[in-house]
């Protein structure tokens, strides 16, 4: 398409995904003398939510909280966990398969009253 000295034209696309994930599609443009195929991939991230956990346990006793991680996307997820703070423990890597909920076991092992 050639418009007023410009060789580009806007082609706005809007979609409203229900879940985070990777969405792929093809757009096929045809004319009497040309066919063009555009492959589009959109990656949608879930909104980031703030969360707070409070652990209460008698001194020197361990407590574990299972945090559910739900994967409603179309791809398996691999998470790497970085824990900050003293006395917290959990797996450094967790895999969550498509359509599944996998618990992340966060453990608090106090070494003193705090």
PyMOL commands that set and color helices and strands:
alter all, ss='L'
color gray80, all
select strands_A, chain A and resi 21-30+35-44+62-70+77-80+88-89+93-96+101-109
alter strands_A, ss='S'
color yellow, strands_A
deselect
rebuild
show_as cartoon
